[in-house]
Amino acid sequence: MIHVSNLTKFYGDYPAVQDVSFDVPAGKVVGFLGPNGAGKSTTMRVLAGSLAATSGSAVINGHDVFWQPVEARRSIGYMPENCPLYPEMRIIEYLRFRAGIKGLPSAKRRERIDYVIRRCWLGDVRRQLIGTLSKGYRQRVGLADALLAEPPVLILDEPTAGLDPTQIRSTRELIKELGREHTILLSTHILSEVEMTCDTAIIIHRGRVAAQGALAELSRQAGEHAWLTVKVEGQVDAEEASDLPGVANVEAQADNGCTRLRFTAADVDGLAPHVCALAAQRGWQVRELKPERQTLEDLFVRITGREEQIA
């Protein structure tokens, strides 16, 4: 549904996006994840047709964004991070205006406007001036606008930015529901948002794709880094502990009269019985035994942190 190949965008001499390539299959909700300034919004503005790329290509629903811009835009419902709304218009007036611009037939406009108002929880404020709305309600108006023309693709840039916790939860639930009917590319710098709403994640940092894949696969990559922390009392030989099966490395540190051992191993659950057996054999008193696995958040920090160090 979305195919991006070697997309590059320079602002003067500054490369905001460099050789970005990814695919978003039809019917999937894909999280575009990265720290602030990573290039997420620039990429989305290029896909939405509001910004020209320096080089590369992008195809949405079979239409080239650069050579078939009108057809590509008709396939997209775009919600920018800061929705450009008309504060002097009422919500219902604004949506009628936008429906006309999008070319919705007169017979269908009322049906679609009623649908998006209901879907985005705007019924109670439909006749309120946009300028009097809270940040959360303005976000809802922007999302309603994106849904008006029944686009097959939704591009949502930081849709929960500035919302309170209740509004964030409601918006995430709505995005999950919309994912059953639309292909969605969702940008955020909040990892938990991706985990709650998306099937696949693309991690971008410093304008480049640092990692991408299904959440299960990224979680598996994160889980490959696992440790077993054991706090024991007694005479400990760390070198002897390193000979246990499956141990890649072991670190020993004094801790209030005890020794804290940190084992690096692929299978920390399988390692635990061996550690307990060794402790019983050597007369150690085990005070603590705790497996630790790297989370998806740890993977994100490790990727972006590593790139910071390389830079």
SULLINDA-V280501 format. One record per residue. RES is the residue in one small letter. PHI is phi in whole degrees, -180 to 180 (NA if undefined). Layout:
# SULLINDA-V280501
RES;PHI, RES;PHI
This chain:
# SULLINDA-V280501
m;NA, i;-124, h;-128, v;-118, s;-133, n;51, l;-72, t;-136, k;-139, f;-105, y;-106, g;66, d;-96, y;-92, p;-85, a;-72, v;-137, q;-133, d;51, v;-82, s;-135, f;-167, d;-128, v;-119, p;-68, a;-61, g;79, k;-110, v;-108, v;-114, g;-89, f;-103, l;-109, g;179, p;-68, n;-58, g;84, a;-78, g;115, k;-65, s;-65, t;-61, t;-60, m;-68, r;-66, v;-65, l;-64, a;-78, g;85, s;-94, l;-147, a;-86, a;-82, t;-77, s;-160, g;98, s;-141, a;-148, v;-124, i;-125, n;53, g;85, h;-115, d;-71, v;-62, f;-92, w;-100, q;-131, p;-63, v;-66, e;-64, a;-66, r;-66, r;-66, s;-90, i;-117, g;-111, y;-110, m;-119, p;-71, e;-60, n;-112, c;-65, p;-81, l;-108, y;-99, p;-65, e;-84, m;-97, r;-80, i;-56, i;-63, e;-67, y;-62, l;-68, r;-65, f;-62, r;-68, a;-63, g;-67, i;-62, k;-77, g;80, l;-69, p;-59, s;-55, a;-67, k;-102, r;-61, r;-62, e;-60, r;-71, i;-64, d;-62, y;-64, v;-70, i;-64, r;-68, r;-68, c;-103, w;56, l;-113, g;-58, d;-74, v;-123, r;-58, r;-104, q;-86, l;-66, i;-61, g;-64, t;-97, l;-81, s;-74, k;-57, g;-62, y;-70, r;-65, q;-61, r;-65, v;-63, g;-62, l;-69, a;-60, d;-61, a;-63, l;-88, l;-51, a;-90, e;53, p;-71, p;-71, v;-122, l;-114, i;-116, l;-117, d;-101, e;50, p;-66, t;-105, a;-62, g;82, l;-89, d;-82, p;-55, t;-67, q;-67, i;-61, r;-62, s;-64, t;-66, r;-63, e;-63, l;-64, i;-62, k;-62, e;-66, l;-65, g;-64, r;-80, e;-119, h;-134, t;-88, i;-126, l;-111, l;-118, s;-96, t;-164, h;-113, i;-104, l;-63, s;-61, e;-65, v;-65, e;-63, m;-85, t;-122, c;-111, d;-93, t;-136, a;-131, i;-120, i;-99, i;-118, h;-151, r;54, g;79, r;-126, v;-75, a;-94, a;-166, q;-159, g;156, a;-63, l;-58, a;-63, e;-71, l;-65, s;-66, r;-65, q;-61, a;-64, g;-70, e;-65, h;-96, a;-135, w;-138, l;-125, t;-100, v;-130, k;-107, v;-128, e;-114, g;140, q;-82, v;-108, d;-111, a;-63, e;-66, e;-65, a;-66, s;-72, d;-84, l;-65, p;-63, g;85, v;-84, a;-89, n;-163, v;-140, e;-119, a;-119, q;-147, a;-69, d;-150, n;52, g;83, c;-115, t;-121, r;-102, l;-103, r;-121, f;-92, t;-101, a;-155, a;-73, d;-121, v;-72, d;-68, g;-72, l;-76, a;-54, p;-61, h;-66, v;-65, c;-64, a;-65, l;-64, a;-62, a;-65, q;-67, r;-96, g;78, w;-79, q;-101, v;-80, r;-96, e;-158, l;-145, k;-139, p;-78, e;-133, r;-127, q;-69, t;-91, l;-62, e;-64, d;-62, l;-62, f;-61, v;-65, r;-66, i;-65, t;-70, g;-66, r;-63, e;-68, e;-63, q;-66, i;-66, a;-68
